[in-house]
Amino acid sequence: MIEIKNIKKSFNGKEVLSGIDAIFKKGETNLIIGGSGTGKSVLLKCIIGLIRPDEGRVLYNDRDFYGGDREAFQAIRREMGVLFQGGALFDSKTVAQNVRFPLD
């Protein structure tokens, strides 16, 4: 189960996410929907560890993704998989970082 609590994220003073809460249960279909520019990709990047939220918590089976040390963070990362539509790359990373991503 993934639980997000009070996720907030801003860029250059512009608030993108404000107090987002959700629970994503294993075995259930979950959707994040909204118009262009509403923060869907930012939220997903916070959930998978590409962007650290300014505030809030991301819990994986009750383990705090951002609350522990680097080893705990990486242990959770090893348990997740991400599949992108159309072979897309992470826009927040360089090409080299995208290629290296599975190794990190």
Sequence and secondary structure as in RCSB ss.txt:
>XXXX:A:sequence
MIEIKNIKKSFNGKEVLSGIDAIFKKGETNLIIGGSGTGKSVLLKCIIGLIRPDEGRVLYNDRDFYGGDREAFQA
IRREMGVLFQGGALFDSKTVAQNVRFPLD
>XXXX:A:secstr
 EEEEEEEEEETTEEEEEEEEEEE TTS       TTSSHHHHHHHHHTSS  SEEEEEETTEETTTS HHHHHH
HHHT     GGG   TTS HHHHHHTTT 
